Amino acid sequence: MELESAIRRRRMVRSFRPDPVDDTLIDELLDLSRRAPSAGNTSAVEFVVLSTPEAVRGYWDITLPPARRAEFSFPGLLDAPVLVILLTRPDAYTRRYAESDKTHTSLGRSPAGWTVPYWWVDSGAVAQNLLLLVQPHGLGACMFGLFEHEPAVLDAFAVPGDRRAVATVALGYPSVHPGRPGRSADRRRPDLAEIIHRQRWSVARRERPGGPRAAGT
């Protein structure tokens, strides 16, 4: 599948068949996914792959206890046979930028010095790779956050304390019954003219009805 087609066809899948996914294929997808831009070639993304029923069930028991599942809008998501927890190490960036070829940036002093925390940026590039790479293999994927459950999940799966969980990606073969769409599915994608400003910010671009007016001249 060509990249352009994969980008246009990509959708979050929220209903899966429980069929297992081969471990070798998962490794190949993650190996390709990590080949993304990385500030200073820090390469601080890691993965915890949950691919046994016990491990997957343990994740959901923490993040969506049985008492709450009856009201969960996407029950087919729980059938995904693989959950990939995407991790990053913020301190790896400060250590990298404390090395001799990067000391001039002063970014090696502390994470607070990074006006844009590139550990999140780089991790997002890896996640997007994974979401695109699954498609030629007939797989679907759904990325979602851990939010308040992050500490409990990392503790349950023995993740060292210097790691942060960026997101979890559910992987598997899509169900023939796709289930209800996501709550944001009907939100309009902005017209290209609304988001491209050539040479300088322009008030001539079209605004959404009732939206904020652009600043500048």
GITA-V694438 format. One record per residue. N is the residue number from 1. RES is the residue in three letters. SS is DSSP state (alpha for helix, beta for strand, coil for the rest). PSI is psi in whole degrees, 0 to 359 (* if undefined). OMEGA is omega as a letter, one per 20 degrees, with the letter a starting at -180 (999 if undefined). Layout:
# GITA-V694438
N|RES|SS|PSI|OMEGA ; N|RES|SS|PSI|OMEGA
This chain:
# GITA-V694438
1|MET|coil|128|r ; 2|GLU|coil|153|a ; 3|LEU|alpha|315|a ; 4|GLU|alpha|318|r ; 5|SER|alpha|318|r ; 6|ALA|alpha|320|r ; 7|ILE|alpha|317|a ; 8|ARG|alpha|329|a ; 9|ARG|alpha|346|a ; 10|ARG|coil|131|r ; 11|ARG|coil|151|r ; 12|MET|beta|127|r ; 13|VAL|coil|128|a ; 14|ARG|coil|12|r ; 15|SER|coil|122|a ; 16|PHE|beta|158|r ; 17|ARG|coil|151|a ; 18|PRO|coil|3|a ; 19|ASP|coil|135|a ; 20|PRO|coil|156|r ; 21|VAL|coil|133|a ; 22|ASP|coil|134|a ; 23|ASP|alpha|324|r ; 24|THR|alpha|320|r ; 25|LEU|alpha|318|r ; 26|ILE|alpha|315|r ; 27|ASP|alpha|319|r ; 28|GLU|alpha|318|r ; 29|LEU|alpha|319|a ; 30|LEU|alpha|325|r ; 31|ASP|alpha|317|r ; 32|LEU|alpha|321|a ; 33|SER|alpha|321|a ; 34|ARG|coil|351|r ; 35|ARG|coil|64|a ; 36|ALA|coil|164|r ; 37|PRO|coil|145|a ; 38|SER|coil|123|a ; 39|ALA|alpha|124|a ; 40|GLY|alpha|17|a ; 41|ASN|alpha|39|a ; 42|THR|coil|322|r ; 43|SER|coil|60|a ; 44|ALA|coil|19|r ; 45|VAL|coil|136|r ; 46|GLU|beta|166|a ; 47|PHE|beta|139|r ; 48|VAL|beta|117|a ; 49|VAL|beta|119|r ; 50|LEU|beta|112|a ; 51|SER|coil|11|r ; 52|THR|coil|152|r ; 53|PRO|alpha|324|a ; 54|GLU|alpha|316|a ; 55|ALA|alpha|316|r ; 56|VAL|alpha|317|r ; 57|ARG|alpha|322|r ; 58|GLY|alpha|322|r ; 59|TYR|alpha|311|a ; 60|TRP|alpha|330|r ; 61|ASP|alpha|330|r ; 62|ILE|alpha|313|a ; 63|THR|alpha|337|r ; 64|LEU|coil|78|a ; 65|PRO|coil|151|a ; 66|PRO|alpha|325|a ; 67|ALA|alpha|339|a ; 68|ARG|alpha|352|a ; 69|ARG|alpha|334|a ; 70|ALA|coil|331|a ; 71|GLU|coil|4|a ; 72|PHE|coil|132|a ; 73|SER|coil|342|a ; 74|PHE|coil|66|a ; 75|PRO|alpha|333|r ; 76|GLY|alpha|343|r ; 77|LEU|alpha|328|a ; 78|LEU|alpha|348|r ; 79|ASP|alpha|353|r ; 80|ALA|coil|127|a ; 81|PRO|coil|347|a ; 82|VAL|beta|134|r ; 83|LEU|beta|126|r ; 84|VAL|beta|116|r ; 85|ILE|beta|118|a ; 86|LEU|beta|123|a ; 87|LEU|beta|154|r ; 88|THR|beta|165|a ; 89|ARG|coil|97|a ; 90|PRO|alpha|322|a ; 91|ASP|alpha|342|r ; 92|ALA|alpha|330|a ; 93|TYR|alpha|319|r ; 94|THR|alpha|323|r ; 95|ARG|alpha|319|r ; 96|ARG|alpha|318|a ; 97|TYR|coil|2|r ; 98|ALA|coil|354|r ; 99|GLU|coil|161|a ; 100|SER|coil|326|a ; 101|ASP|coil|355|a ; 102|LYS|coil|358|a ; 103|THR|alpha|333|a ; 104|HIS|alpha|343|a ; 105|THR|alpha|342|a ; 106|SER|coil|11|a ; 107|LEU|coil|357|r ; 108|GLY|coil|1|a ; 109|ARG|coil|313|r ; 110|SER|coil|159|r ; 111|PRO|alpha|334|a ; 112|ALA|alpha|339|a ; 113|GLY|alpha|351|a ; 114|TRP|coil|105|r ; 115|THR|coil|330|r ; 116|VAL|coil|112|a ; 117|PRO|coil|97|a ; 118|TYR|alpha|350|r ; 119|TRP|alpha|329|r ; 120|TRP|alpha|319|r ; 121|VAL|alpha|310|a ; 122|ASP|alpha|322|r ; 123|SER|alpha|323|r ; 124|GLY|alpha|324|r ; 125|ALA|alpha|320|r ; 126|VAL|alpha|316|a ; 127|ALA|alpha|317|r ; 128|GLN|alpha|320|r ; 129|ASN|alpha|313|a ; 130|LEU|alpha|317|a ; 131|LEU|alpha|328|r ; 132|LEU|alpha|323|a ; 133|LEU|alpha|335|a ; 134|VAL|coil|335|a ; 135|GLN|alpha|315|a ; 136|PRO|alpha|345|a ; 137|HIS|alpha|9|r ; 138|GLY|coil|14|a ; 139|LEU|beta|160|r ; 140|GLY|beta|165|a ; 141|ALA|beta|153|r ; 142|CYS|beta|125|r ; 143|MET|beta|136|r ; 144|PHE|beta|160|a ; 145|GLY|coil|161|r ; 146|LEU|coil|331|r ; 147|PHE|alpha|234|a ; 148|GLU|alpha|348|a ; 149|HIS|alpha|356|a ; 150|GLU|alpha|308|a ; 151|PRO|alpha|318|a ; 152|ALA|alpha|321|r ; 153|VAL|alpha|314|a ; 154|LEU|alpha|321|r ; 155|ASP|alpha|318|a ; 156|ALA|alpha|328|a ; 157|PHE|coil|22|r ; 158|ALA|coil|36|r ; 159|VAL|coil|132|r ; 160|PRO|coil|151|a ; 161|GLY|coil|346|r ; 162|ASP|coil|2|r ; 163|ARG|coil|150|r ; 164|ARG|beta|143|r ; 165|ALA|beta|119|r ; 166|VAL|beta|313|a ; 167|ALA|beta|170|r ; 168|THR|beta|139|r ; 169|VAL|beta|118|r ; 170|ALA|beta|134|a ; 171|LEU|beta|145|r ; 172|GLY|beta|184|r ; 173|TYR|beta|127|a ; 174|PRO|beta|144|r ; 175|SER|coil|152|r ; 176|VAL|coil|344|r ; 177|HIS|coil|98|a ; 178|PRO|coil|343|a ; 179|GLY|coil|184|a ; 180|ARG|coil|148|r ; 181|PRO|coil|164|r ; 182|GLY|coil|158|a ; 183|ARG|coil|338|a ; 184|SER|coil|6|a ; 185|ALA|coil|331|a ; 186|ASP|coil|0|r ; 187|ARG|coil|136|a ; 188|ARG|coil|135|r ; 189|ARG|coil|132|a ; 190|PRO|coil|145|r ; 191|ASP|coil|150|a ; 192|LEU|alpha|324|a ; 193|ALA|alpha|340|a ; 194|GLU|alpha|340|a ; 195|ILE|alpha|353|r ; 196|ILE|coil|127|r ; 197|HIS|coil|117|a ; 198|ARG|coil|129|r ; 199|GLN|coil|322|r ; 200|ARG|coil|167|r ; 201|TRP|coil|136|a ; 202|SER|coil|134|r ; 203|VAL|coil|356|a ; 204|ALA|coil|346|a ; 205|ARG|coil|153|a ; 206|ARG|coil|140|r ; 207|GLU|coil|153|r ; 208|ARG|coil|149|r ; 209|PRO|coil|126|r ; 210|GLY|coil|1|a ; 211|GLY|coil|172|a ; 212|PRO|coil|149|r ; 213|ARG|coil|145|r ; 214|ALA|coil|144|r ; 215|ALA|coil|160|r ; 216|GLY|coil|185|a ; 217|THR|coil|*|999
